Structure formats: structure tokens, C-alpha cells
């Protein structure tokens, strides 16, 4: 298996792990996702005039976006996203 195939397989396994852990029919998973959405400011601005606070809030939002990428993007979309980051 070459390096690209191994990377794609790793991404496939990781995406599946996210989907198993946060399965939409699992009520506990939904409670956790709802809590994380609030904590990470998923649906609101992270702007804060204090630069340190703003950086903290941006970091939280980045975690939320990663969760959403793995839960909602196709494997091909994820591959394109992560393979471009190099």
C-alpha cells in the first residue's frame, strides 16, 4: 500500500470512528453535540475585542468545524480538504 492509499485509509477509519461515536440516533451523542455547539459557539461569532479571548474562541470553533467535517462531509470531500493542507 503506497503512502496516498495509507493516508486515505487512515482518513476513512477516522471518519468512521467519528460517525460511530456521534451516531445521530444515539441520544447521548446528541446531548454532547448540542453542548459542544454551545461551548464552541457553532452558530455565533467568535469575535471578542480581547485578542486572547478571541483566539480561545476561535480554537473552540475549530474543534466544532472538525467534528462537523467528519460527520457531514463525504470521504472524497474530506480527502480534498486534508490533502490540500499538506
C-alpha positions as CSV (number, residue, x, y, z in Angstrom):
1,X,0.0,0.0,0.0
2,X,1.5,3.3,-1.0
3,X,1.6,6.5,1.1
4,X,-1.5,8.0,-0.5
5,X,-3.5,4.9,-0.1
6,X,-2.5,4.6,3.6
7,X,-3.4,8.3,4.1
8,X,-6.8,7.8,2.5
9,X,-7.4,4.6,4.6
10,X,-6.4,6.5,7.8
11,X,-8.9,9.3,6.9
12,X,-11.6,6.7,6.2
13,X,-11.1,5.0,9.5
14,X,-11.1,8.3,11.4
15,X,-14.3,9.5,9.7
16,X,-16.0,6.2,10.5
17,X,-14.9,6.5,14.2
18,X,-16.4,10.0,14.4
19,X,-19.6,8.7,12.8
20,X,-19.9,5.7,15.2
21,X,-19.2,7.9,18.2
22,X,-21.6,10.6,17.3
23,X,-24.3,8.5,15.6
24,X,-27.4,10.6,15.1
25,X,-29.7,8.0,16.7
26,X,-27.6,7.9,19.9
27,X,-29.3,10.3,22.3
28,X,-26.2,10.7,24.4
29,X,-24.2,11.7,21.3
30,X,-26.9,14.3,20.5
31,X,-26.7,15.8,24.0
32,X,-22.9,16.0,23.8
33,X,-23.1,17.6,20.3
34,X,-25.6,20.2,21.5
35,X,-23.4,21.0,24.4
36,X,-20.3,21.3,22.2
37,X,-22.2,23.5,19.8
38,X,-22.9,26.0,22.6
39,X,-19.5,25.8,24.1
40,X,-17.7,26.1,20.7
41,X,-20.1,28.9,19.5
42,X,-21.0,26.9,16.5
43,X,-23.8,29.3,15.5
44,X,-22.5,32.6,16.5
45,X,-19.5,34.9,16.0
46,X,-16.3,34.2,17.9
47,X,-15.3,37.9,17.8
48,X,-14.1,39.4,21.0
49,X,-12.1,42.7,21.3
50,X,-9.7,41.0,23.7
51,X,-7.2,39.1,21.4
52,X,-6.6,36.3,23.8
53,X,-10.2,35.7,24.3
54,X,-10.8,35.9,20.6
55,X,-8.0,33.3,20.0
56,X,-9.5,31.0,22.6
57,X,-13.0,31.2,21.0
58,X,-11.5,30.6,17.5
59,X,-9.8,27.5,18.8
60,X,-13.1,26.2,20.2
61,X,-14.8,26.9,16.8
62,X,-12.1,25.0,15.0
63,X,-12.8,21.9,17.1
64,X,-16.5,22.2,16.2
65,X,-15.7,22.6,12.5
66,X,-13.6,19.5,12.6
67,X,-16.4,17.4,14.1
68,X,-18.8,18.7,11.5
69,X,-16.4,17.9,8.7
70,X,-16.0,14.3,9.8
71,X,-19.8,13.9,10.4
72,X,-21.1,15.6,7.3
73,X,-18.6,15.6,4.5
74,X,-18.1,12.6,2.2
75,X,-14.8,10.8,2.3
76,X,-13.9,12.4,-1.0
77,X,-14.7,15.9,0.3
78,X,-12.6,15.2,3.4
79,X,-9.7,13.9,1.3
80,X,-9.7,17.0,-0.9
81,X,-9.8,19.2,2.2
82,X,-7.0,17.5,4.1
83,X,-4.8,16.7,1.1
84,X,-4.7,20.4,0.2
85,X,-3.4,21.3,3.7
86,X,-0.2,19.5,3.1
